[in-house]
Amino acid sequence: MCNSAVIVNWWIVKPLVLSDYSAISSVGKGVAALEEALWNEKTGLAPLKVEFAKDIQTHAGWIKGLDQPTTEGRFDSRSNRLVQACLTQDGFEKTVFKAIDKYGPDRISLVIGTSTSGLLETEYGYMSPSLEDESVIDHFREKLYYTHCFYSAVDYVSGYFDLTGPAFALSTACSSSAKAFAAAARHIEAGFADAAVVGGVDTLCMTTLYGFTSLNVVSPTPCKPCDKDRDGLSLGEAAGFVLLEKPENVENADKEVWLSGYGESSDAYHMSSPHPEGAGAEMAMRKALKMSESSANDIDYINMHGTATIANDLIEARAITRIFGSTPCSSTKGWTGHALGAAGVLEAIISAICIRAGMIPGCLNLKELDPDIKCNVAGSTTRADVSRVLVNSFGFGGNNCSLVLELGR
């Protein structure tokens, strides 16, 4: 039997350096704000108060300051405003321009993951009281092309940097921007690029909020992953970008965080529910270990997907226990909420922070561990020697991706 999980096994991708990265989430702008929030156990979740979903009672990771147009007219959307803010944060755009000078605009790959792109703009269009006005229709027809489609952020970032190398968007629900790392790594390994800009972005919209609410998986309170009384997820907004380069092209690469392996799988079990025993999740984790030439004992910390839904946390915990036993693990969604298509890159950046800062984050809001969860869930943030981390991102349909990040070799 042949499937995508088996096919990838023959492709052993060489490690790549995360030479720079930037992130914005509800805990603040920039990597420093994210690290400070992790140390201080300060959440970005708050009661959601937005006009387009005023009847939904929940806490969410809403990002302030994105209400006014900041991007080129045709691309302007809440999602692309967040993209631009993230590119200009942490000096990231300067690093990319330097990489363009080094490699050329045609030798840098661009892969961005998202689940909804600028769908909110289309929703606003359908709510317009003037839909019979031809000029209004023309306006939203153009907005649909430049903001709604999944390629919108890629199109915008390509133009922003004048990049002409391989470029595409990935939309595999909550694993989107984790899988972007894998796709970009293959671009470089295949010789199509010398470096890659990997990103993820998602902002809240009616489809997301009402869709997850209809599934009865949205908590009215801040999410509490792995807790015995967990009652659903908290949605969040975020963007993150990473520049990947070959170690030989990065000065002092041994002092940086590396992507040393990834694993991808598909449960093909159900449209929205994972395999009850976590078969696909386990396959993705084992493949990431194999590619990184790591054993389970080499992993110092596992950043769980940990959505705080009843089934998902338990299923992931079972798979982790089978492979890793007592390795410390936690979900960081109590800080940022579930950022959907941006979750993978955001939590990869969090994991890079853990390696550089010597930190194991706790499960925020965890009061009493679910007795059926047997893995070693961290209850609070602690200092620890962390040199290798496994990051899990699992999406609808069992679309799974695990990454291994480590301190440079």
SEGUMI-947929 format. One line per 10 residues: number of its first residue (from 1); their letters; for each residue x, y, z of C-alpha. Coordinates in steps of 0.02 Angstrom, whole numbers. Example, Ala and Ser with C-alpha at 12.3 -4.5 7.8 and 13.67 -1.06 7.14 Angstrom:
! residues 2
1) as) 615,-225,390; 684,-53,357
//
This chain:
! residues 409
1) mcnsavivnw) 0,0,0; 69,171,-47; 20,337,28; 93,510,51; 163,466,221; 265,324,145; 321,421,-8; 404,559,94; 514,434,188; 642,421,48
11) wivkplvlsd) 671,609,45; 797,647,182; 809,836,186; 965,918,255; 946,1029,410; 909,1213,384; 940,1363,497; 802,1475,561; 913,1625,532; 779,1752,579
21) ysaissvgkg) 597,1754,630; 456,1870,680; 286,1844,760; 132,1941,810; -9,1869,915; -132,1926,1046; 6,1925,1179; 97,2064,1087; 203,2117,940; 370,2034,915
31) vaaleealwn) 469,1887,980; 522,1978,1140; 340,2007,1189; 302,1825,1156; 446,1767,1265; 398,1887,1404; 219,1822,1402; 279,1642,1412; 391,1678,1562; 258,1779,1652
41) ektglaplkv) 115,1661,1606; 18,1809,1537; -121,1761,1418; -178,1857,1265; -353,1785,1277; -495,1903,1320; -684,1911,1297; -719,1930,1112; -814,2089,1069; -835,2107,882
51) efakdiqtha) -989,2168,792; -987,2030,661; -1001,1894,794; -1083,1985,939; -1193,1839,988; -1046,1719,1016; -988,1712,1196; -806,1662,1201; -629,1717,1241; -514,1739,1093
61) gwikgldqpt) -342,1800,1044; -399,1958,953; -259,2072,891; -290,2258,914; -236,2391,790; -286,2305,627; -443,2404,591; -370,2539,479; -304,2509,301; -115,2493,297
71) tegrfdsrsn) -83,2393,139; -100,2430,-47; -283,2457,-90; -322,2300,-188; -236,2188,-61; -304,2275,92; -383,2156,216; -369,2120,401; -262,1968,357; -139,2062,246
81) rlvqacltqd) -127,2205,371; -67,2076,495; 54,2006,367; 130,2178,338; 142,2214,525; 234,2049,551; 355,2078,407; 407,2246,481; 422,2176,658; 586,2116,736
91) gfektvfkai) 686,2185,588; 628,2037,483; 606,2132,320; 786,2195,331; 846,2016,347; 746,1964,194; 815,2108,91; 991,2055,141; 950,1877,86; 888,1944,-81
101) dkygpdrisl) 1053,2035,-104; 1146,1874,-61; 1047,1748,-165; 944,1848,-288; 753,1868,-291; 732,1713,-399; 824,1599,-276; 711,1627,-124; 559,1517,-102; 401,1586,-21
111) vigtstsgll) 273,1472,62; 132,1538,172; 0,1438,264; -175,1501,301; -349,1431,330; -461,1578,284; -349,1712,205; -451,1873,185; -622,1790,195; -684,1925,313
121) eteygymsps) -680,2051,169; -796,1940,67; -912,1922,216; -919,2111,231; -964,2115,47; -1113,2000,71; -1171,2108,217; -1164,2267,113; -1334,2352,100; -1292,2408,-76
131) ledesvidhf) -1264,2244,-164; -1378,2297,-307; -1261,2443,-343; -1150,2390,-488; -1001,2491,-425; -1013,2403,-256; -1019,2235,-343; -866,2279,-448; -773,2335,-291; -802,2172,-200
141) reklyythcf) -768,2070,-357; -592,2143,-358; -576,2120,-169; -626,1939,-192; -482,1908,-311; -348,1999,-214; -399,1963,-33; -511,1810,-24; -405,1680,-115; -277,1580,-19
151) ysavdyvsgy) -139,1650,-127; -175,1829,-71; -39,1840,62; 88,1756,-52; 45,1876,-193; 62,2024,-74; 228,1969,3; 301,1924,-167; 266,2100,-227; 325,2178,-65
161) fdltgpafal) 498,2101,-86; 496,2080,-276; 525,1894,-255; 520,1789,-413; 564,1616,-346; 445,1471,-309; 292,1536,-217; 130,1457,-161; 3,1450,-22; -40,1299,84
171) stacsssaka) -211,1275,162; -225,1113,260; -323,1186,405; -224,1192,568; -67,1110,499; -47,1236,357; 104,1336,413; 192,1185,488; 180,1100,319; 248,1261,242
181) faaaarhiea) 415,1219,325; 415,1049,243; 371,1117,71; 504,1253,82; 636,1128,139; 598,1021,-13; 616,1173,-127; 791,1203,-60; 840,1020,-62; 780,1001,-242
191) gfadaavvgg) 887,1149,-295; 744,1266,-338; 798,1391,-204; 943,1435,-90; 835,1503,51; 651,1515,95; 530,1633,180; 405,1525,274; 251,1603,350; 76,1584,417
201) vdtlcmttly) -68,1703,447; -248,1691,505; -372,1819,567; -546,1790,636; -701,1798,529; -882,1743,537; -851,1579,449; -719,1529,576; -813,1586,730; -984,1521,683
211) gftslnvvsp) -913,1365,603; -819,1307,757; -964,1359,867; -1080,1248,764; -963,1102,801; -986,1135,989; -798,1148,1015; -781,1332,1065; -759,1367,1251; -847,1517,1331
221) tpckpcdkdr) -695,1537,1445; -507,1540,1409; -458,1368,1344; -375,1246,1465; -281,1112,1369; -266,941,1452; -373,993,1601; -504,868,1659; -637,1003,1638; -581,1068,1468
231) dglslgeaag) -730,1114,1363; -663,1176,1197; -542,1289,1108; -511,1476,1106; -482,1544,932; -342,1667,900; -262,1778,770; -77,1772,729; 57,1790,597; 233,1723,595
241) fvllekpenv) 376,1724,471; 541,1629,467; 690,1639,351; 766,1468,317; 945,1455,253; 1075,1320,230; 1196,1309,379; 1348,1340,270; 1276,1509,219; 1242,1572,395
251) enadkevwls) 1374,1649,506; 1386,1561,675; 1254,1438,620; 1296,1321,764; 1225,1451,884; 1057,1461,793; 903,1351,797; 889,1225,655; 747,1133,571; 817,957,568
261) gygessdayh) 665,854,520; 482,849,480; 349,715,464; 184,723,371; 37,604,367; -148,597,332; -269,496,436; -399,484,297; -515,437,440; -646,576,454
271) mssphpegag) -673,752,386; -655,836,556; -611,704,686; -438,628,707; -406,441,711; -465,382,884; -295,306,925; -194,446,847; -121,334,712; -85,478,592
281) aemamrkalk) -16,588,730; 100,449,785; 158,422,606; 199,607,584; 299,613,746; 397,455,707; 439,516,533; 500,684,601; 613,590,723; 679,480,584
291) msessandid) 719,625,467; 808,720,606; 905,563,653; 837,579,830; 774,452,954; 627,485,1068; 750,509,1211; 836,650,1117; 681,762,1128; 683,879,1278
301) yinmhgtati) 511,955,1255; 356,926,1149; 247,1073,1097; 78,989,1083; -57,1035,959; -165,1036,1116; -324,1123,1060; -415,1094,1227; -556,997,1146; -602,838,1238
311) andliearai) -557,714,1103; -405,795,1023; -302,818,1181; -331,640,1237; -293,565,1067; -133,665,1048; -80,622,1226; -100,436,1190; 12,448,1037; 142,550,1132
321) trifgstpcs) 144,425,1276; 171,278,1157; 323,360,1080; 400,471,1214; 344,407,1382; 384,542,1511; 458,679,1400; 392,849,1458; 254,919,1347; 125,1058,1347
331) stkgwtghal) 9,1159,1237; 41,1346,1223; -132,1387,1155; -183,1454,1327; -75,1605,1283; -123,1639,1102; -278,1537,1068; -284,1421,919; -214,1521,773; -271,1391,646
341) gaagvleaii) -168,1411,487; -39,1515,581; -25,1395,728; 117,1293,654; 237,1436,623; 188,1526,784; 222,1372,889; 382,1335,795; 441,1510,844; 384,1478,1023
351) saiciragmi) 487,1317,1020; 638,1413,954; 616,1532,1101; 612,1382,1219; 777,1319,1149; 865,1487,1157; 794,1540,1326; 802,1370,1412; 616,1357,1446; 477,1230,1457
361) pgclnlkeld) 309,1321,1453; 168,1254,1558; -10,1221,1503; -90,1388,1545; -256,1374,1638; -221,1192,1685; -292,1162,1860; -314,974,1866; -242,857,1736; -363,740,1649
371) pdikcnvags) -327,571,1733; -340,485,1563; -194,589,1497; -37,494,1545; 99,597,1460; 207,716,1563; 111,879,1546; 200,1031,1618; 86,1128,1735; 188,1288,1743
381) ttradvsrvl) 331,1372,1651; 503,1317,1711; 685,1341,1665; 765,1188,1585; 901,1138,1465; 810,1121,1300; 912,1078,1146; 785,982,1041; 596,1008,1025; 459,918,931
391) vnsfgfggnn) 315,1029,871; 145,954,828; 16,1032,711; -136,928,666; -277,984,552; -452,934,498; -459,771,402; -309,707,499; -190,818,400; -40,804,516
401) cslvlelgr) 133,880,524; 270,869,656; 433,968,655; 596,939,748; 692,1096,796; 862,1090,880; 1009,1196,932; 1137,1205,793; 1256,1061,769
//
